[in-house]
Amino acid sequence: MSDIDVATINRWWSDRLTPVDGKRAVERITAHRDFSTLRAAMSYAVEWRLLDRNPLLGMRQKSVQGRKVVRFLSPDEESRLRAALTARDKRGVQGRANANADRRRYGQAVLPDLPQNGYTDHLTPVVLLAMNTGMRRGELLSLEWSDIDLGAKIITVQARKAKSGKQRHIPLNAEALRVVTRWREQCEGLGQVFEPQDVKKGWGALLTAAKITGFRFHDLRHHFASKLVMAGVDLNTVRELLGHSDITMTLRYAHLGPEHLAAAVEKLAA
């Protein structure tokens, strides 16, 4: 720790925000949170007399301003995304049926049959759940079946898996419930909900098929929040569903509900 100084942190900050070998850089808010944690740890080290001083205390704060525009799907984009998912699943189901027919013809071992209304793999369930719950990719891909209560229609994000470190409960709406129920019928319904725990390749191909650009998987979370605000849901409820520790992060969606601001101001004229 005694080797850490301002120059070291400046190099580290630059490295964290620079993509390397195709690996996406972290968000500024993530790097800032890590910096704050390190600075606090070094302050404790000074308090416990492990260090003489904390060189990071006087360091100029880094900007945490990230993406300026909240990206969410237009109605047309959402329709194209859903159509691409449906077409992908139909091709996958038919492809599996054709492959198994050939295997049976030649006396080879067959793969598990996919139901006619089933999913090719976990991509469609993951995407539709993201759109209907606002869960982060890591939260979705680390889900276990014990986290889902179909009777109560609730998904529980465990504290150890949540970015905020706090447990939260997300109600399953009608579509999310149908997706989870159908997916459970297609797999064992034990242990991890989704295997393998990656969607990068499938997600990229899906966006290409839907002709959607400038849209990240994380933007499905913005899409969820944006639709809630535009439907009149108050920001504090949106904050609770997203798992934000305070209202600051949620305020980025406030401009999407201008009719509510106008109604509030109009009351002054009554």
N, C-alpha and C positions, 0 to 999 in steps of 0.2 A: 504493500500500500504506500510505502514511503517513496516509491518510484513514480507514483501518479502525480502529474502536474497538469497545468493548463494546456500545454502543448500536446500532451498525451491525449487529453480529452478532446481537443480540437481534431486530432487525427482520427480518433475513434468515432466522433460525430460524423465526420465526412464519410468514413467507411460504411457506417450504418445506413446512410442515405443514398449510397451509390450501388446500383445493381451490379452484380458480378457473376459472370458465366451464366447469364440467363436467370439467375436467382433474383427475385423481386426485393427491392430495398424495403426497409420497415417504414411505417408512417412516422412523421415528425413527432406526433403525440406519444408514440411508443418510445422513441429515442429519448424524448424529454422526461418521460416517466422513469426510464432506466437511469438517466443522469441524476434525477432527484433522489432516487433510492441510493445510488452510490455516494452522493454528497452527504446524505443523512448518515450512512454507515461510517463515513470518514469522520463526521462530527462526533459520533459515539466513540470512535477510536481515540480521538483527542480527549474526550471526557474520561475515558478509561486509561489514559496516559500511555497508549500504544503509539500515538503520533504526537509530535510537538505542535503541529498546526494542521488546519484543513485548507489546502491551497485552492479548493473549489468554492469556498464561501464567497470570495470576491470576484468570481468568474461571471462575465456578462451572460445574462440569460439568453438561451437560444430561442429563436422563434418557433412556436408550435403550430403556426398557421399551416394547415394542410390543404387539401383540395377545397377550392373556393366554392365550387358549384356542387350542390347535392344532386347526384345523378340517379334518376329513377326512370322506369319504363313508361313510355307513352302508351295509350290504349292499343295503338297499332303494333307497337313493339311487343307488348305483352301477348297479343294474339299470335304474332309470328313465333314467339318463343314457345308458347304452348303447342302450337301446331307442329313445330319442329320436334318437340318432345314426343308427341303422339306418333308422328311418322317414324321416329327413331325406334320407338317401342314396337310398332307394328312390323318394321323390318327385322328387328331382333327376334321377335316371336316366330315369324314366318321362317326366318333363316335357321333357327334352332329346329323347327319342325322338318324342314327340308334336309338338314344335316342328319337328323336322327333317322329319317326315312332311308337315306343312303347307307347309313351304318347298319340298319337292320337288313337291308338288301344284301350287304356283303358279310353279314354275320359278325359285325363289330360291336363293341360295347357302346351303348347309347348314353348321351348326356341327359340330365334331368329335363323333362318336358316343361315348357313354360306355358302357363294358362293363356287362353286366347285374349283375355283382357288384362294380362299381366305386364310386368315391366321387364325390359331387357336386362337391366342391372339396377344399381342403386341411384343412378344419376337423377332420374325423374322424381323419385320420392324425396331426395335431398333438396332439389331445386324447389319443388312445390312446398315443402315444409319451410324452407327459408323464406319464401314469399308470404307464407301464412303465419309465421311465428316471429320473424325478425331475428332468429338465432344466428350467431356467428358460425362460420364454417367449422371451426374447431369444436364448438359446442355440439353441433349436429353430428359430426363424424365420430365423436367420442361417446355418443348416446348409448346407453344400455337399455335393454327391454324393461328392466326393473325401474327405469326412470319414467316410463310411460304408463299411465293409468287410463286404460280405455274406458272403464266404467265411469270414472269421474271426468273424463275428457281433459286430462291435464298432463303436460310434460313438465318434469322437474329438471332444472339445470342445477346440478350439484355445485356446491361452493368451490370444490377443488378443481372444477372444470370451467368455472366462470372467470372471465377476465377481471371482473370486479372483486372476485373472491367471496361473493355473497350468493347464497342460494336464491333462486326465484322460480316461480311457478307460472307457466304460460298455458292459458286455455286453448284447447284444440277446437277450431271452428269446424264447420261441416266438411269443407274440402280436406283439411288436414286430417280429420278423423277418418275419412274415406281412404286417404292415401296410406296412413299408418295401418289401418285394418287390412287393406289389400296386400300391402307389403308383408305383413305378418303371416298372412295365409300362404304367401309364396316362399317364405323362408322358415327356419325352425322356430323363431321367436324366443331364442335364448341367447344370453351373452350380448355381444355387440349388435347393435341394430344394423349398422352398415359395414360391410367388408367388400373390397379393401377400403382403407380410409383415405381415399384420394379421389378428386374429381377434376383435376387440372386438364388432362387430355380430353376427356369427354366434354367438359365445359367449353373449351376452345372450339371444338368441332361443332358444338351446338350453336354457339353464337354465329359461326360462319354460315351454318344452314339457315338460321333465322335472319341473316343479314343485319345483325346488330353490331355496332361498333362503339368503342369507348365505354364499355360497360364491364365492370369487374364482378366477380361472384359476391364480394362484400356489398356491392350496390343493391343486391336483393334485400339487404337489411334496410337500406335507405328507402327502397321501394315500399317495403312494408310500413315503415314509419310515415312516409309521405302520404300514402293512401289513407292511413288512419287520421292524420291531421286534416286532410282534405274532406274527410267524411264527418268532421266535427268533433273528433275525440280530443279531449283536453291534453295539454302537453305533459302534465304530471303523470297521467295514465300511460302515455306513450313512453315516458321515462322509465316507469316501473316495468313495462313489458320488455323494453330494450335492455334493462339492467344497468342503466347509467347511474353512477354514484351520486351525481347531482344534476340539476336542471340545465347546467351550462351547455353540455353537449347536445341536449335535446332542443335547445333554442334555435338550432340551425334550420329546424323545420317550421318555425313559427310563421314565416312569410307565406306558407302554403295555405294558411287559413285566413286570408284577408277579410272575408265576409264577416268573421266573428269580431275582428278588430273594428270594422266599420259599424257593426251593430252596437258595440260597446260605446263608441264615440257618439252615435246617434242618440243614445239615451240622454245626453246632455241637453238636447233640443226639446225634450219632452216637457 
